[in-house]
Amino acid sequence: MTTTPAAPADSAPAPARSWRATAAACTTVVLWASAFVSIRSAGEAYSPGALALGRLLSGVLVLGAILLVRREGLPGRGAWRGIITSGVLWFGLYMVALNWGEQEVDAGTAAMLVNIGPILMALLGARMLGEGLPRRLLLGMGISFSGAVVVGLAMSGHGTSSVLGVALCLLAAVVYALGVVSQKPALAYGSSLQINTFGCLIGAVACLPFTGVLISEAADAPMSATLNMIYLGVFPTALAFTTWGYALARTTAGRMGATTYAVPAIVVLMAWLLLDEVPTLLGVLGGLLCLAGVAVSRSRQQTGPTPGNPDRPVEGRRHDAEYRSARRP
């Protein structure tokens, strides 16, 4: 069975490609930050598993429709191991664990535990993908992590934490890192749209045991909660995961993980604008630390794209090679 080749590599000059990757990363960060508000609203009516399933079903419908319109077909065979792993761990288990964990711990504890994920991502990227650990990356992540903890403490008030909640947040951090590192090699065999469409589908299949709960809760949920669940699927999932994959194919897992430390700072701003939650001085300080750390971690001089073809991003390169080989007489 043949597969449709991935979209051709970006032939734009290197500065243009860098700008597009940065724009994609920024889009992801803003949309993932917006998920904070929507999860809080939808979580009042939907349990963790039902919310994850509803979000993933909404996302896979949008991604699947776009994939059909673009006629991209299936990714290369080499992508499926990463797709299945990231689909089960990141799209499925991570979303359930995070939704559940945030109901059991205060925001400060959740921020501290979940934001271990990008650090694990950098370490796993160095171990499993051969990525480096530049000093600026480590320094920036340290600054951002401290800022994320400060933001969490500023927003937590006098909440309480349970052993179960701590374990769930740690689990979310670990599977988040494993999912990203698993997805990175898969992007060499297909486009970000292909990888994330099928990853989202596999995540939805993994969450199918919550179907009965979702149907029952949807019957009683207010329209605002259901709309927020759909929003989570369309924007922070379908769009944000695709822009994430586009950027991840053009940089290291560690640097992309460091970029997500901008999320707590944006959450503080969104909570102020959308929820009328005036940030405290501690929250502003934590947000500034997050942004400063991201700036430091991304200030490393570009060393060039992935080896093998210095003018080409990783995304889809091996898939194209497989396709050309299959087309030879």
Contacts in CASP RR format, 6 or more apart in sequence:
PFRMAT RR
TARGET T0000
AUTHOR 0000-0000-0000
METHOD contacts of the structure
MODEL  1
MTTTPAAPADSAPAPARSWRATAAACTTVVLWASAFVSIRSAGEAYSPGA
LALGRLLSGVLVLGAILLVRREGLPGRGAWRGIITSGVLWFGLYMVALNW
GEQEVDAGTAAMLVNIGPILMALLGARMLGEGLPRRLLLGMGISFSGAVV
VGLAMSGHGTSSVLGVALCLLAAVVYALGVVSQKPALAYGSSLQINTFGC
LIGAVACLPFTGVLISEAADAPMSATLNMIYLGVFPTALAFTTWGYALAR
TTAGRMGATTYAVPAIVVLMAWLLLDEVPTLLGVLGGLLCLAGVAVSRSR
QQTGPTPGNPDRPVEGRRHDAEYRSARRP
2 326 0 8 1.000
3 73 0 8 1.000
3 74 0 8 1.000
3 75 0 8 1.000
3 76 0 8 1.000
3 77 0 8 1.000
3 319 0 8 1.000
3 323 0 8 1.000
4 71 0 8 1.000
4 72 0 8 1.000
4 73 0 8 1.000
4 74 0 8 1.000
5 319 0 8 1.000
5 320 0 8 1.000
5 323 0 8 1.000
6 72 0 8 1.000
6 75 0 8 1.000
6 76 0 8 1.000
6 189 0 8 1.000
6 190 0 8 1.000
6 191 0 8 1.000
6 194 0 8 1.000
6 315 0 8 1.000
6 316 0 8 1.000
6 319 0 8 1.000
6 320 0 8 1.000
7 70 0 8 1.000
7 72 0 8 1.000
7 191 0 8 1.000
7 316 0 8 1.000
8 320 0 8 1.000
9 312 0 8 1.000
9 313 0 8 1.000
9 315 0 8 1.000
9 316 0 8 1.000
9 317 0 8 1.000
9 320 0 8 1.000
10 16 0 8 1.000
10 17 0 8 1.000
10 20 0 8 1.000
10 313 0 8 1.000
12 20 0 8 1.000
14 304 0 8 1.000
14 305 0 8 1.000
14 311 0 8 1.000
17 250 0 8 1.000
17 313 0 8 1.000
18 250 0 8 1.000
18 302 0 8 1.000
20 246 0 8 1.000
21 246 0 8 1.000
21 247 0 8 1.000
21 250 0 8 1.000
21 251 0 8 1.000
21 313 0 8 1.000
22 247 0 8 1.000
24 243 0 8 1.000
24 244 0 8 1.000
24 245 0 8 1.000
24 246 0 8 1.000
24 247 0 8 1.000
25 243 0 8 1.000
25 244 0 8 1.000
25 247 0 8 1.000
25 256 0 8 1.000
25 259 0 8 1.000
27 239 0 8 1.000
27 240 0 8 1.000
27 243 0 8 1.000
28 240 0 8 1.000
28 241 0 8 1.000
28 243 0 8 1.000
28 244 0 8 1.000
28 247 0 8 1.000
28 259 0 8 1.000
28 260 0 8 1.000
29 259 0 8 1.000
29 260 0 8 1.000
29 262 0 8 1.000
29 263 0 8 1.000
29 266 0 8 1.000
30 266 0 8 1.000
31 235 0 8 1.000
31 236 0 8 1.000
31 239 0 8 1.000
31 240 0 8 1.000
31 243 0 8 1.000
32 236 0 8 1.000
32 240 0 8 1.000
32 260 0 8 1.000
32 263 0 8 1.000
33 262 0 8 1.000
33 263 0 8 1.000
33 264 0 8 1.000
33 266 0 8 1.000
33 267 0 8 1.000
33 270 0 8 1.000
34 235 0 8 1.000
34 236 0 8 1.000
34 270 0 8 1.000
35 232 0 8 1.000
35 236 0 8 1.000
36 263 0 8 1.000
36 267 0 8 1.000
36 270 0 8 1.000
36 271 0 8 1.000
37 270 0 8 1.000
37 271 0 8 1.000
37 274 0 8 1.000
37 275 0 8 1.000
38 228 0 8 1.000
38 229 0 8 1.000
38 231 0 8 1.000
38 232 0 8 1.000
38 236 0 8 1.000
39 51 0 8 1.000
39 99 0 8 1.000
39 102 0 8 1.000
39 228 0 8 1.000
39 232 0 8 1.000
41 224 0 8 1.000
41 225 0 8 1.000
41 228 0 8 1.000
42 51 0 8 1.000
42 225 0 8 1.000
42 226 0 8 1.000
42 228 0 8 1.000
42 229 0 8 1.000
42 232 0 8 1.000
43 51 0 8 1.000
43 99 0 8 1.000
43 103 0 8 1.000
43 225 0 8 1.000
44 225 0 8 1.000
45 217 0 8 1.000
45 220 0 8 1.000
45 221 0 8 1.000
45 222 0 8 1.000
45 225 0 8 1.000
45 226 0 8 1.000
46 54 0 8 1.000
46 214 0 8 1.000
46 217 0 8 1.000
46 218 0 8 1.000
46 221 0 8 1.000
46 225 0 8 1.000
46 229 0 8 1.000
47 210 0 8 1.000
47 213 0 8 1.000
47 217 0 8 1.000
48 96 0 8 1.000
48 97 0 8 1.000
48 99 0 8 1.000
48 100 0 8 1.000
48 101 0 8 1.000
48 103 0 8 1.000
49 95 0 8 1.000
49 96 0 8 1.000
49 99 0 8 1.000
49 100 0 8 1.000
49 207 0 8 1.000
49 210 0 8 1.000
49 213 0 8 1.000
49 214 0 8 1.000
50 210 0 8 1.000
50 212 0 8 1.000
50 213 0 8 1.000
50 214 0 8 1.000
50 217 0 8 1.000
50 218 0 8 1.000
51 95 0 8 1.000
51 99 0 8 1.000
51 229 0 8 1.000
51 232 0 8 1.000
52 92 0 8 1.000
52 95 0 8 1.000
52 96 0 8 1.000
52 99 0 8 1.000
52 207 0 8 1.000
52 210 0 8 1.000
53 204 0 8 1.000
53 207 0 8 1.000
53 208 0 8 1.000
53 210 0 8 1.000
53 211 0 8 1.000
53 214 0 8 1.000
54 207 0 8 1.000
54 214 0 8 1.000
54 229 0 8 1.000
54 233 0 8 1.000
55 95 0 8 1.000
55 229 0 8 1.000
55 232 0 8 1.000
55 233 0 8 1.000
55 237 0 8 1.000
56 91 0 8 1.000
56 92 0 8 1.000
56 95 0 8 1.000
56 200 0 8 1.000
56 203 0 8 1.000
56 204 0 8 1.000
56 207 0 8 1.000
56 233 0 8 1.000
56 237 0 8 1.000
57 204 0 8 1.000
58 229 0 8 1.000
58 230 0 8 1.000
58 232 0 8 1.000
58 233 0 8 1.000
58 234 0 8 1.000
58 237 0 8 1.000
58 238 0 8 1.000
59 200 0 8 1.000
59 233 0 8 1.000
59 234 0 8 1.000
59 237 0 8 1.000
59 238 0 8 1.000
60 197 0 8 1.000
60 200 0 8 1.000
60 201 0 8 1.000
60 204 0 8 1.000
60 238 0 8 1.000
62 233 0 8 1.000
62 234 0 8 1.000
62 238 0 8 1.000
63 193 0 8 1.000
63 196 0 8 1.000
63 197 0 8 1.000
63 200 0 8 1.000
63 238 0 8 1.000
63 242 0 8 1.000
64 197 0 8 1.000
66 193 0 8 1.000
66 197 0 8 1.000
66 238 0 8 1.000
67 73 0 8 1.000
67 193 0 8 1.000
67 194 0 8 1.000
67 197 0 8 1.000
70 193 0 8 1.000
72 191 0 8 1.000
72 193 0 8 1.000
72 194 0 8 1.000
73 194 0 8 1.000
74 194 0 8 1.000
74 198 0 8 1.000
75 83 0 8 1.000
75 186 0 8 1.000
75 189 0 8 1.000
75 190 0 8 1.000
75 191 0 8 1.000
75 194 0 8 1.000
75 195 0 8 1.000
75 198 0 8 1.000
75 319 0 8 1.000
76 189 0 8 1.000
76 190 0 8 1.000
76 318 0 8 1.000
76 319 0 8 1.000
76 322 0 8 1.000
77 189 0 8 1.000
77 322 0 8 1.000
78 186 0 8 1.000
78 189 0 8 1.000
78 318 0 8 1.000
79 186 0 8 1.000
79 187 0 8 1.000
79 188 0 8 1.000
79 189 0 8 1.000
79 190 0 8 1.000
79 194 0 8 1.000
79 195 0 8 1.000
79 319 0 8 1.000
80 186 0 8 1.000
81 182 0 8 1.000
81 186 0 8 1.000
82 182 0 8 1.000
82 183 0 8 1.000
82 185 0 8 1.000
82 186 0 8 1.000
82 195 0 8 1.000
83 183 0 8 1.000
83 186 0 8 1.000
83 195 0 8 1.000
83 198 0 8 1.000
83 199 0 8 1.000
83 202 0 8 1.000
84 199 0 8 1.000
84 202 0 8 1.000
85 178 0 8 1.000
85 179 0 8 1.000
85 182 0 8 1.000
85 183 0 8 1.000
86 179 0 8 1.000
86 180 0 8 1.000
86 182 0 8 1.000
86 183 0 8 1.000
86 186 0 8 1.000
86 195 0 8 1.000
86 199 0 8 1.000
87 179 0 8 1.000
87 199 0 8 1.000
87 200 0 8 1.000
87 202 0 8 1.000
87 203 0 8 1.000
87 206 0 8 1.000
88 202 0 8 1.000
88 203 0 8 1.000
88 206 0 8 1.000
89 175 0 8 1.000
89 176 0 8 1.000
89 178 0 8 1.000
89 179 0 8 1.000
89 182 0 8 1.000
90 175 0 8 1.000
90 176 0 8 1.000
90 178 0 8 1.000
90 179 0 8 1.000
90 180 0 8 1.000
90 182 0 8 1.000
90 183 0 8 1.000
91 199 0 8 1.000
91 200 0 8 1.000
91 202 0 8 1.000
91 203 0 8 1.000
91 204 0 8 1.000
91 206 0 8 1.000
91 237 0 8 1.000
91 241 0 8 1.000
92 203 0 8 1.000
92 204 0 8 1.000
92 206 0 8 1.000
92 207 0 8 1.000
93 171 0 8 1.000
93 175 0 8 1.000
93 206 0 8 1.000
94 172 0 8 1.000
94 175 0 8 1.000
94 176 0 8 1.000
94 179 0 8 1.000
95 207 0 8 1.000
96 207 0 8 1.000
97 168 0 8 1.000
97 169 0 8 1.000
97 171 0 8 1.000
97 172 0 8 1.000
97 175 0 8 1.000
98 114 0 8 1.000
98 168 0 8 1.000
98 169 0 8 1.000
98 172 0 8 1.000
100 165 0 8 1.000
100 168 0 8 1.000
101 110 0 8 1.000
101 164 0 8 1.000
101 165 0 8 1.000
101 168 0 8 1.000
101 169 0 8 1.000
101 172 0 8 1.000
102 110 0 8 1.000
102 169 0 8 1.000
104 161 0 8 1.000
104 162 0 8 1.000
104 164 0 8 1.000
104 165 0 8 1.000
104 166 0 8 1.000
104 168 0 8 1.000
105 113 0 8 1.000
105 160 0 8 1.000
105 161 0 8 1.000
105 162 0 8 1.000
105 165 0 8 1.000
105 166 0 8 1.000
105 169 0 8 1.000
106 156 0 8 1.000
106 157 0 8 1.000
106 158 0 8 1.000
106 159 0 8 1.000
106 160 0 8 1.000
106 161 0 8 1.000
107 152 0 8 1.000
107 155 0 8 1.000
107 156 0 8 1.000
107 157 0 8 1.000
108 149 0 8 1.000
108 152 0 8 1.000
108 153 0 8 1.000
108 155 0 8 1.000
108 156 0 8 1.000
109 156 0 8 1.000
109 161 0 8 1.000
109 166 0 8 1.000
109 169 0 8 1.000
110 152 0 8 1.000
110 169 0 8 1.000
111 148 0 8 1.000
111 149 0 8 1.000
111 151 0 8 1.000
111 152 0 8 1.000
111 153 0 8 1.000
111 155 0 8 1.000
111 156 0 8 1.000
111 264 0 8 1.000
112 148 0 8 1.000
112 149 0 8 1.000
112 152 0 8 1.000
113 166 0 8 1.000
113 169 0 8 1.000
113 170 0 8 1.000
113 172 0 8 1.000
113 173 0 8 1.000
114 169 0 8 1.000
114 172 0 8 1.000
114 173 0 8 1.000
114 176 0 8 1.000
115 144 0 8 1.000
115 145 0 8 1.000
115 148 0 8 1.000
115 149 0 8 1.000
115 173 0 8 1.000
115 261 0 8 1.000
115 264 0 8 1.000
116 145 0 8 1.000
116 170 0 8 1.000
116 173 0 8 1.000
117 173 0 8 1.000
117 174 0 8 1.000
117 176 0 8 1.000
117 177 0 8 1.000
117 257 0 8 1.000
118 141 0 8 1.000
118 144 0 8 1.000
118 145 0 8 1.000
118 177 0 8 1.000
118 254 0 8 1.000
118 257 0 8 1.000
118 258 0 8 1.000
118 260 0 8 1.000
118 261 0 8 1.000
119 141 0 8 1.000
119 142 0 8 1.000
119 145 0 8 1.000
120 173 0 8 1.000
120 174 0 8 1.000
120 176 0 8 1.000
120 177 0 8 1.000
121 176 0 8 1.000
121 177 0 8 1.000
121 180 0 8 1.000
121 181 0 8 1.000
121 253 0 8 1.000
121 254 0 8 1.000
121 256 0 8 1.000
121 257 0 8 1.000
122 131 0 8 1.000
122 133 0 8 1.000
122 137 0 8 1.000
122 138 0 8 1.000
122 141 0 8 1.000
122 253 0 8 1.000
122 254 0 8 1.000
122 257 0 8 1.000
122 258 0 8 1.000
123 133 0 8 1.000
124 177 0 8 1.000
124 178 0 8 1.000
124 181 0 8 1.000
124 253 0 8 1.000
125 131 0 8 1.000
125 132 0 8 1.000
125 181 0 8 1.000
125 184 0 8 1.000
125 252 0 8 1.000
125 253 0 8 1.000
125 254 0 8 1.000
126 132 0 8 1.000
126 133 0 8 1.000
128 181 0 8 1.000
129 181 0 8 1.000
129 184 0 8 1.000
129 185 0 8 1.000
129 252 0 8 1.000
129 253 0 8 1.000
131 252 0 8 1.000
131 253 0 8 1.000
131 254 0 8 1.000
132 252 0 8 1.000
134 300 0 8 1.000
136 296 0 8 1.000
136 297 0 8 1.000
136 299 0 8 1.000
136 300 0 8 1.000
137 254 0 8 1.000
137 255 0 8 1.000
137 258 0 8 1.000
137 297 0 8 1.000
137 300 0 8 1.000
139 293 0 8 1.000
139 296 0 8 1.000
139 297 0 8 1.000
140 258 0 8 1.000
140 292 0 8 1.000
140 293 0 8 1.000
140 294 0 8 1.000
140 296 0 8 1.000
140 297 0 8 1.000
141 257 0 8 1.000
141 258 0 8 1.000
141 261 0 8 1.000
141 293 0 8 1.000
141 297 0 8 1.000
142 293 0 8 1.000
143 289 0 8 1.000
143 292 0 8 1.000
143 293 0 8 1.000
143 296 0 8 1.000
144 258 0 8 1.000
144 261 0 8 1.000
144 262 0 8 1.000
144 289 0 8 1.000
144 290 0 8 1.000
144 292 0 8 1.000
144 293 0 8 1.000
144 294 0 8 1.000
144 297 0 8 1.000
145 261 0 8 1.000
146 286 0 8 1.000
146 289 0 8 1.000
147 261 0 8 1.000
147 264 0 8 1.000
147 285 0 8 1.000
147 286 0 8 1.000
147 287 0 8 1.000
147 289 0 8 1.000
147 290 0 8 1.000
148 261 0 8 1.000
148 264 0 8 1.000
148 286 0 8 1.000
148 290 0 8 1.000
150 282 0 8 1.000
150 283 0 8 1.000
150 285 0 8 1.000
150 286 0 8 1.000
150 287 0 8 1.000
150 289 0 8 1.000
151 264 0 8 1.000
151 265 0 8 1.000
151 267 0 8 1.000
151 268 0 8 1.000
151 283 0 8 1.000
151 286 0 8 1.000
151 287 0 8 1.000
151 290 0 8 1.000
152 264 0 8 1.000
152 283 0 8 1.000
153 282 0 8 1.000
154 268 0 8 1.000
154 279 0 8 1.000
154 280 0 8 1.000
154 282 0 8 1.000
154 283 0 8 1.000
154 286 0 8 1.000
155 268 0 8 1.000
155 271 0 8 1.000
155 283 0 8 1.000
180 248 0 8 1.000
180 253 0 8 1.000
180 256 0 8 1.000
180 257 0 8 1.000
181 253 0 8 1.000
183 195 0 8 1.000
183 245 0 8 1.000
183 248 0 8 1.000
184 248 0 8 1.000
184 249 0 8 1.000
184 253 0 8 1.000
184 314 0 8 1.000
186 195 0 8 1.000
187 195 0 8 1.000
187 245 0 8 1.000
187 248 0 8 1.000
187 249 0 8 1.000
187 314 0 8 1.000
187 315 0 8 1.000
187 316 0 8 1.000
188 249 0 8 1.000
188 314 0 8 1.000
188 315 0 8 1.000
188 316 0 8 1.000
188 317 0 8 1.000
188 318 0 8 1.000
188 319 0 8 1.000
189 316 0 8 1.000
189 318 0 8 1.000
189 319 0 8 1.000
189 322 0 8 1.000
190 315 0 8 1.000
190 316 0 8 1.000
190 319 0 8 1.000
191 315 0 8 1.000
191 316 0 8 1.000
192 242 0 8 1.000
192 243 0 8 1.000
192 244 0 8 1.000
192 245 0 8 1.000
192 246 0 8 1.000
192 248 0 8 1.000
192 249 0 8 1.000
192 315 0 8 1.000
193 242 0 8 1.000
195 245 0 8 1.000
196 238 0 8 1.000
196 241 0 8 1.000
196 242 0 8 1.000
196 244 0 8 1.000
196 245 0 8 1.000
200 237 0 8 1.000
200 238 0 8 1.000
200 241 0 8 1.000
218 226 0 8 1.000
244 256 0 8 1.000
245 315 0 8 1.000
246 315 0 8 1.000
247 256 0 8 1.000
247 259 0 8 1.000
248 256 0 8 1.000
249 313 0 8 1.000
249 314 0 8 1.000
249 315 0 8 1.000
249 316 0 8 1.000
250 305 0 8 1.000
250 313 0 8 1.000
250 314 0 8 1.000
250 315 0 8 1.000
255 297 0 8 1.000
255 298 0 8 1.000
255 300 0 8 1.000
258 293 0 8 1.000
258 294 0 8 1.000
258 297 0 8 1.000
258 298 0 8 1.000
259 294 0 8 1.000
259 297 0 8 1.000
259 298 0 8 1.000
261 290 0 8 1.000
261 293 0 8 1.000
261 294 0 8 1.000
261 297 0 8 1.000
262 290 0 8 1.000
262 291 0 8 1.000
262 294 0 8 1.000
263 290 0 8 1.000
264 286 0 8 1.000
264 287 0 8 1.000
264 290 0 8 1.000
265 286 0 8 1.000
265 287 0 8 1.000
265 288 0 8 1.000
265 290 0 8 1.000
265 291 0 8 1.000
268 279 0 8 1.000
268 283 0 8 1.000
268 284 0 8 1.000
268 286 0 8 1.000
268 287 0 8 1.000
269 279 0 8 1.000
271 277 0 8 1.000
271 279 0 8 1.000
272 278 0 8 1.000
272 279 0 8 1.000
304 310 0 8 1.000
305 311 0 8 1.000
305 312 0 8 1.000
305 313 0 8 1.000
305 314 0 8 1.000
306 312 0 8 1.000
306 313 0 8 1.000
306 314 0 8 1.000
306 317 0 8 1.000
309 317 0 8 1.000
END
